[in-house]
Amino acid sequence: MELNCKRDINFMYLLEGKPVPDYATFARFRSIHFAPCAKRILAEMSNLLYELGEISGESIFIDGTKIETCANKYTFVWKKAVTKNQEKLLIKIADLIAECEQLYGIQIVYGDTVKMKHVKRLRKKLYALKQEENIVFVHGIGKRKTRLQKNIETLEDYLDRLKGYTKKLHICGKRNSYSKTDPDATFMRMKEDAMGNGQLKPVFNLQHGVDSEYIVWLTVGPQPTDTQFWIVLKYGFFTKKTIVSIDTAQLYRENREKGSCRFTIY
């Protein structure tokens, strides 16, 4: 946008001789002011075009593509791997709790699964025991650590790892992966595969709907396939009379059986 304001005569006309905003100004406007109301503005513009007779409101053509992000392709975080490591860690924490109960006579009550609050409760009791016995932690070569110090250090390590796994699963949400440098990106296969090995890359799935050459619907999401957009699209955007033309044969039978709206496959 900044470059266009300097080179494009149309942008210069809109500026009316005022100074060219820098890229940070455009970024702040987009993230702070435009993002919260972007969907509403698009809907109001579509309604205005419909009232002016520019669009029919009867047919919409859907298509999209995957756009690769600037995130490194080796910054992946897999939800399945994180879940597996978390399960192994919870088993180790349960064993540590049992060991501490046997050594120090403390008791931590939990159900089938150990949770974060149980780990913090155990840590609080171990530190209270350390203070009661006036134990001083030692570090370095030639120093002998007490059993309590070893257990507390192990518990602190487990707690940090559990927090990390919990955070990663929260970022993933319903997705199966994300990028460390761009958490909004999801790893998917792309049409362009130069190596021919089906390598996954951090991308966004961009979908848009067109009616009479006007873009009336636009979304960017982590869905790996286009078909996952149709459910949200047909139940959250259009009426039953809308004909939605898509570039895939998916959901045609389901749509016809439910009778919610008609899909014409191209």
C-alpha positions as CSV (number, residue, x, y, z in Angstrom):
1,M,0.0,0.0,0.0
2,E,2.8,2.4,0.8
3,L,4.5,1.7,-2.5
4,N,1.3,2.1,-4.4
5,C,0.7,5.5,-2.8
6,K,4.1,6.6,-4.1
7,R,3.8,5.2,-7.6
8,D,0.1,4.7,-8.6
9,I,-1.6,7.8,-9.9
10,N,-5.0,6.5,-8.6
11,F,-3.6,6.3,-5.0
12,M,-2.0,9.8,-5.4
13,Y,-5.4,11.2,-6.4
14,L,-7.0,9.7,-3.2
15,L,-4.3,11.2,-1.0
16,E,-5.1,14.7,-2.3
17,G,-1.5,15.9,-1.9
18,K,-1.2,14.6,1.7
19,P,1.9,12.8,3.0
20,V,2.1,9.1,2.2
21,P,1.4,6.9,5.3
22,D,4.1,4.4,6.1
23,Y,3.6,0.7,6.3
24,A,3.2,0.8,10.1
25,T,0.2,3.1,9.8
26,F,-1.5,0.8,7.4
27,A,-0.7,-2.2,9.6
28,R,-2.1,-0.4,12.7
29,F,-5.3,0.6,10.9
30,R,-5.8,-3.0,9.6
31,S,-5.3,-4.7,12.9
32,I,-6.9,-2.2,15.3
33,H,-9.7,-0.5,13.4
34,F,-10.5,-2.6,10.3
35,A,-10.2,-6.2,11.6
36,P,-13.0,-6.0,14.2
37,C,-15.6,-4.8,11.7
38,A,-14.3,-6.3,8.4
39,K,-17.0,-9.0,8.3
40,R,-19.8,-6.5,9.0
41,I,-18.5,-4.1,6.4
42,L,-18.4,-6.8,3.7
43,A,-21.9,-7.9,4.6
44,E,-23.2,-4.3,4.4
45,M,-21.5,-3.7,1.1
46,S,-23.1,-6.9,-0.3
47,N,-26.5,-5.7,0.9
48,L,-25.9,-2.4,-0.7
49,L,-24.9,-4.0,-4.0
50,Y,-28.0,-6.2,-3.8
51,E,-30.3,-3.1,-3.2
52,L,-28.7,-1.3,-6.2
53,G,-29.3,-4.3,-8.4
54,E,-25.6,-4.9,-9.0
55,I,-25.8,-8.5,-7.7
56,S,-28.6,-11.0,-8.0
57,G,-28.3,-12.7,-4.7
58,E,-29.4,-15.9,-6.4
59,S,-26.0,-17.4,-7.3
60,I,-22.6,-17.3,-5.9
61,F,-19.4,-18.9,-7.3
62,I,-16.9,-20.2,-4.7
63,D,-13.2,-20.8,-5.2
64,G,-10.0,-20.5,-3.3
65,T,-6.4,-21.4,-3.0
66,K,-3.7,-22.0,-0.4
67,I,-1.2,-19.2,0.3
68,E,2.2,-20.1,1.8
69,T,3.3,-17.9,4.7
70,C,6.8,-16.6,5.4
71,A,7.2,-19.0,8.3
72,N,10.0,-21.6,8.0
73,K,8.7,-25.0,6.9
74,Y,10.7,-26.7,9.7
75,T,9.0,-24.7,12.5
76,F,6.1,-27.2,12.7
77,V,4.3,-28.3,15.9
78,W,2.2,-31.5,15.5
79,K,-0.8,-31.8,17.8
80,K,-0.5,-35.6,17.8
81,A,3.1,-35.6,18.9
82,V,2.3,-33.0,21.7
83,T,-0.6,-35.1,22.9
84,K,1.5,-38.2,23.0
85,N,4.3,-36.5,24.9
86,Q,1.8,-35.0,27.4
87,E,0.4,-38.4,28.1
88,K,3.8,-39.8,28.9
89,L,4.6,-36.8,31.1
90,L,1.4,-37.3,33.1
91,I,2.4,-40.9,33.8
92,K,5.8,-39.7,35.1
93,I,4.0,-37.0,37.3
94,A,1.7,-39.6,38.7
95,D,4.7,-41.8,39.6
96,L,6.4,-38.8,41.2
97,I,3.3,-38.1,43.3
98,A,3.2,-41.7,44.5
99,E,6.9,-41.5,45.4
100,C,6.5,-38.3,47.3
101,E,3.5,-39.6,49.2
102,Q,5.5,-42.6,50.3
103,L,8.6,-40.6,51.2
104,Y,7.1,-37.6,52.9
105,G,3.7,-38.7,54.0
106,I,1.9,-36.1,52.0
107,Q,-1.3,-36.9,50.0
108,I,-2.5,-35.5,46.7
109,V,-6.0,-36.6,45.7
110,Y,-6.8,-36.6,41.9
111,G,-9.1,-38.5,39.6
112,D,-8.2,-40.5,36.5
113,T,-5.8,-37.9,35.2
114,V,-3.3,-35.6,36.9
115,K,-4.0,-31.9,36.2
116,M,-2.0,-28.7,36.5
117,K,-3.6,-27.8,39.9
118,H,-2.5,-31.2,41.3
119,V,1.1,-30.5,40.3
120,K,1.1,-27.0,41.8
121,R,-0.5,-28.4,45.0
122,L,2.3,-31.0,45.3
123,R,5.0,-28.3,44.7
124,K,3.5,-26.1,47.4
125,K,3.6,-29.0,49.9
126,L,7.2,-29.9,49.0
127,Y,8.3,-26.3,49.5
128,A,6.5,-26.2,52.8
129,L,8.3,-29.3,53.9
130,K,11.6,-27.8,52.8
131,Q,11.0,-24.7,55.0
132,E,10.0,-26.8,58.0
133,E,13.1,-28.9,57.9
134,N,15.4,-25.9,57.1
135,I,16.8,-27.6,54.0
136,V,19.2,-25.5,51.9
137,F,19.5,-26.3,48.3
138,V,23.0,-26.8,47.0
139,H,24.4,-26.7,43.4
140,G,27.8,-27.3,41.8
141,I,30.4,-30.0,41.7
142,G,31.1,-31.8,45.0
143,K,27.7,-30.9,46.5
144,R,25.3,-33.6,47.5
145,K,21.7,-32.9,46.9
146,T,19.0,-34.1,49.3
147,R,16.2,-36.4,48.1
148,L,13.8,-33.5,48.6
149,Q,15.8,-31.2,46.4
150,K,16.0,-33.7,43.6
151,N,12.2,-34.3,43.8
152,I,11.5,-30.6,43.8
153,E,13.8,-30.0,40.8
154,T,12.2,-32.9,38.9
155,L,8.7,-31.5,39.7
156,E,9.7,-28.0,38.5
157,D,10.9,-29.5,35.2
158,Y,7.7,-31.5,34.8
159,L,5.6,-28.5,35.5
160,D,7.4,-26.4,32.9
161,R,7.0,-29.1,30.3
162,L,3.3,-29.5,31.2
163,K,2.7,-25.8,30.8
164,G,4.4,-25.9,27.4
165,Y,2.3,-28.8,26.2
166,T,-0.9,-27.1,27.4
167,K,0.0,-23.9,25.6
168,K,0.8,-25.7,22.4
169,L,-2.5,-27.6,22.5
170,H,-4.4,-24.3,23.2
171,I,-2.7,-22.7,20.2
172,C,-3.6,-25.7,18.0
173,G,-7.3,-25.7,19.0
174,K,-9.1,-27.9,16.5
175,R,-6.1,-27.9,14.1
176,N,-3.6,-30.7,13.8
177,S,-0.5,-28.4,13.5
178,Y,0.8,-24.9,13.6
179,S,4.0,-23.0,13.0
180,K,6.2,-21.7,15.8
181,T,7.1,-18.5,14.0
182,D,3.5,-18.0,12.7
183,P,1.0,-19.7,15.1
184,D,-1.9,-18.8,12.8
185,A,-0.5,-20.9,9.9
186,T,-1.4,-24.5,9.5
187,F,0.7,-27.2,7.8
188,M,-0.9,-28.5,4.6
189,R,-0.1,-30.1,1.3
190,M,0.0,-27.7,-1.6
191,K,-0.7,-28.1,-5.3
192,E,2.8,-27.0,-6.2
193,D,5.1,-29.9,-5.0
194,A,8.4,-29.5,-6.8
195,M,10.0,-32.4,-4.9
196,G,7.0,-34.7,-5.4
197,N,7.1,-36.0,-1.9
198,G,3.9,-34.4,-0.5
199,Q,5.8,-32.1,1.8
200,L,3.7,-30.1,4.2
201,K,4.1,-26.3,4.3
202,P,2.7,-23.5,6.6
203,V,-0.2,-22.0,4.6
204,F,-3.5,-20.2,4.9
205,N,-6.6,-21.4,3.0
206,L,-8.2,-18.4,1.3
207,Q,-11.8,-18.8,0.0
208,H,-13.9,-16.2,-1.7
209,G,-17.4,-16.0,-3.2
210,V,-18.2,-14.0,-6.3
211,D,-21.6,-12.8,-7.5
212,S,-21.7,-10.8,-10.8
213,E,-18.0,-10.2,-10.6
214,Y,-18.2,-8.7,-7.0
215,I,-16.6,-10.4,-4.1
216,V,-19.4,-10.8,-1.6
217,W,-17.8,-13.4,0.8
218,L,-14.2,-13.9,1.9
219,T,-12.5,-15.9,4.6
220,V,-9.1,-17.2,5.5
221,G,-8.9,-20.3,7.7
222,P,-6.9,-23.3,8.7
223,Q,-9.1,-25.9,7.0
224,P,-7.0,-28.2,4.9
225,T,-9.7,-28.9,2.3
226,D,-12.2,-26.6,0.6
227,T,-15.1,-28.8,1.5
228,Q,-14.9,-27.8,5.2
229,F,-15.8,-24.3,4.3
230,W,-19.2,-25.2,2.7
231,I,-20.9,-26.1,6.0
232,V,-20.1,-22.8,7.6
233,L,-20.9,-21.0,4.4
234,K,-24.3,-22.4,3.6
235,Y,-25.6,-22.4,7.2
236,G,-24.1,-19.1,8.3
237,F,-24.3,-16.8,5.2
238,F,-26.9,-17.7,2.6
239,T,-30.6,-18.3,2.4
240,K,-32.1,-21.6,1.1
241,K,-32.8,-20.0,-2.3
242,T,-29.1,-19.3,-2.9
243,I,-27.4,-21.4,-5.6
244,V,-23.8,-22.0,-4.6
245,S,-21.5,-23.1,-7.5
246,I,-18.3,-24.7,-6.4
247,D,-15.4,-26.4,-8.0
248,T,-15.7,-29.8,-6.3
249,A,-18.3,-32.6,-6.1
250,Q,-18.2,-32.8,-2.3
251,L,-21.3,-32.2,-0.3
252,Y,-23.6,-32.3,-3.3
253,R,-25.5,-35.3,-2.0
254,E,-25.7,-34.0,1.5
255,N,-27.0,-30.7,0.3
256,R,-29.6,-32.2,-1.9
257,E,-30.9,-34.5,0.9
258,K,-31.1,-31.7,3.5
259,G,-32.7,-29.3,1.0
260,S,-31.1,-26.4,2.7
261,C,-29.7,-24.9,-0.5
262,R,-28.6,-26.1,-3.9
263,F,-25.0,-26.7,-5.0
264,T,-24.2,-26.7,-8.7
265,I,-21.0,-28.5,-9.4
266,Y,-18.5,-27.1,-11.9
